[in-house]
């Protein structure tokens, strides 16, 4: 039986604009191409997990508009269970506009829409308890804390990726309950006071990603680094979500920290080499990629 992972957080509709450069203040850029697809960190991780042959479920919310229908359809086609998706009547699905330059760097604009309609009282506790692992992303702090507390009480492991806007909110309860934290170097600095990421060892795993420079894993006993893989970066959107999915999949299947880190970096690299946040590789693609690099 494959492991069961439940993700929770944003479900968005992404509009990706490839531009010649990211415009500065009072600047202008040329749009080279435009594409649309499902997005949102929780949804991206769930879709990536399904591609890695994990039984993936999702807690989140969308509007009853066309974008919400397309977002749900994309997740269903990816193999993600939609039983935890709340469809809010008369509401608009959150839309994010991703500006991607020729080097793959990304800037994001967006409206929040209805992607945080799930509140603590809406959580199905039995569904959380039935998972092998719960992965939390940016959402209402009180909702994330409720899911984390249910999981912790049932001895279900928890991971948390606070996302780009971590400094705007307080997630102390969720951070405290997390067995694994996924952060960028910038987010790691913001987490020092909450989790001691850069100061004292903790009783959790901390994964710190550095884009094309790979990632580092810190545990209570040691630290592990992997330089990443040299690929032509096309679009880094979703690469961190793919990294998280790869690490969780590998660890749930019993891999060592070192092997899980390599696997996660392969997932992130393959995603960065393709267009779109919803471009994570399948299990067979990752295996082939690692075999080619090893050979």
N, C-alpha and C positions, 0 to 999 in steps of 0.2 A: 504494500500500500504506500502511495506517495505521501509525504508529509502534508499537513493542512496548515496553511498560513492565512490569517485574517488581517487585511490591511484596513486602515481607517484614516479618513482625511478628505482632501479635496478631489473632486471630479470636475474637470474643466473641459472646455472646447478650445483648442489651440489654433491660432492663425499664425503661421510662420512666414515671415517676410525676409527673404534673403536680400541683403543690401551690400553696396560696395564698401560701406564703412558705417560704423556706429556714429551718428551725428552728435557733435558737441552742442552746447547751448548756442542758439541762433544759427546752427549749422543745418545742412541739408544732405540727404543721402538719396541714392538712386535704388529703387526696388528692382532687383534682378528677376525674382520669381516669388510666387505665393502658393502656399499649400495649407490645407486644413486637416486636422485630425483630433482625436481625443487626447486629453492631457490631464494634468493634476498629479502631484507626486504619489498619492495613495493609489490612484488608478494606474499610473505608469508602473509602479512596483508590482501591483497585482497582475497586470498583463505580462510583465517580464517573468514573474514567477510561473505563470501558466505556461509560457514558452519553454521554461526549464523543467516542465513536467511535474510541477507542484500543484496540489489542489488549492486553488486560490479563491478567496472570497473578499468582499469589499463592503465597508460601511461608509456611506457618503450620501450626497444629495444633489439632484439636478432639477431644473425646471421642466415644465411640460411643453417646452418649445421645441423647435426643430433641432436645435443644437443639443438639447438633452436627449432627444431620441437618437441622434447620431452617436452621441457619446456612449449611450447604453448599448446600442447595436455593435459598436466597435469592441466594447469589452466582452460582450457575449460571444462574438466571433473569435476573440482571443482565448476563450475558454474560462472566463472569470464568472463566478457565481454572482448573480445580481440580487439575491434575496435580501441583502442588506442595504440596497439603494432606495432612498426615499425620493419619490417624484412629487414635487410641490406644485400644485395647480396654480395657474396664473402667474408663475414666477419665471424669471429668466435664468438660464444656466450661465455660470461664470465663464467669461471669455478672456483669454490671455493672448496678447500679441507679442510674439517673440521675434526680435530683430537679430538676425544672424549675419555676421560679416564674413568676408572671404577666408578668415582664419578660423572660423567656427566659434568665435566669441559670441556670447548671447546677452542681450538686454531684454527686460520684460516689462510690458505695460499691461494693465488689466483692470477689470471690474470684478468685485467679489461675487456678484450675482447671488445665487442661493446655495453656494457650496458649503455653507455652515449651518444648514437648517437642522442637522442632527444634534439634539441636546441630550444631556445625561439620562433623562427619563425615557428616551427613545431606544436606549441600548437593550438588546436582547441578551441578557446575561448568559443564558444557556448556550447561545451561539459562540460567545467569547470563550466559555469554559471548554467547548468541544474542540477548539483549535489546538494544534501543537505549538503554535507560535503566533504572537500578535505584533504587527508592525504599525506604529503610529507615526503620522506626519502632521504638518501644520493644520490646525483646526481650532475650535473653541477649547481653551485650556481646561475648562471644567469637564468637557466631554472626553478629552484625552485622558484626564485624570480618572474619570469614572471607569473607562475601559481598562486602564492600567491596573486599577485597584481590583477589579473583578478577576483579571488574569492572574495577578500576583497571588490572590487568595486561593486560586485553583491550581497553583504551581505551573501555570502556563508562562513560558518565557516571553519577555517583552523587548522590543527594540523601538527606538525613537529617533526620527530625523526631524529636527526643529525647523529646517528650511531657512530661506534667505531673510525672512522677517522675524527671526527669533528675538531680536532685541526689542521688538515692539510689544511683546507679551511675556507673561510670567508662567513658566511651565515647571515650577519647582517640584510639584507632586509627581508629575510624569517622569521627569529626570530622575528623581529618587527611586522610582519603581522600575526603571529600565535596566535590563541586563546588558543591552548593547546600545551604544549611542553612535549614530552616523553623523559626522559633522565635517565641514570644510575647515581649513586652517583659520579662517575668519570666525566661524561659529565656535570653534574650539576656544578661542580667546574669550568669547562672551560667556562660555560655560564654566570658566575657572571657578567663580564663586559658588556656582550651583552644584558642581560635581567634582571639583578638584582635578580637572582634566590635565592641567599642565603643572600641577604642584605636587600633590601626594597621590600615591597609588590608591585605586578604588577597588571595590568589589565587583566591577563590571568590565566589559570589553568596550573600548573606545576606538572607533575606526575614523581616522582623519584622512580625508582625501585631498589630493593636491593636483587635480587635473591631469595634464600630460606627464607630470612628474611622479605619478603613482600614488601610493597611499601608505599609511603606517597604522599598525594595530597596537594598541597599548592594553595590557592586561595587568592584573595585580602583581604578577610575577615577572613579567618580561615585556619587551616590545619587539615588533617585527616590522620590517620595511620591505617594500617591493617597488622597484623603479617604474613600474608600468610597462607598456608596450609601445613601441614606435610605430604609429599609424598616421596616415594623413587625416587630420581632424577636419571634418566637414561641418559638424553641428554638435556642440557639447550638451545641448538641451536633453535631459533625460539620462545622461551618462551616469550621474550620481545615483539615480533610482535603479538603473541597471546594475550598478556596482552593489547596492544594498541587496537586490534580489539574488545576485550571484553568491554573495557572502552567506546569506541566510540559507539558501538552498544547499550549498556545500557543507555548511556546519550541521544542518539538520540531517544530512546524509552521513554524518560521522567523520568528516574530513578534519585534519589538523588546522590550526590557525594559519600556518604558512601556506598550505594547499588552498584553503578557502580564500586567502588574500590574493593569491595568484589567479584563482578562478574568477574572483570578483573583478580584478583589474582587467582580465580578458573580456568580461561582459561589458565593462565601461568603455574599453577601447573600441570594441566592435560597434557599440552604439554611437560613439563619437565619430566614427568613420562613415556614418550614414546620415541621411537627412531625417529630421523629425524626432520629437521626444519619445514617440511610440515606435522605436526601431530596435528594440532589444533583440539579441540573438536567441536562437533556439538552443537546446542542449547539445544537439549534434553539431551545430555551427561552432559552439565554444570548444567542444572536444576536438574538432578538426583544426581550429585555430591554434590550440595549445600543442597539438601533435606537430603541426608545421613549425612552430617556434622552437619546439624541443629538438626537432630533427635538423 
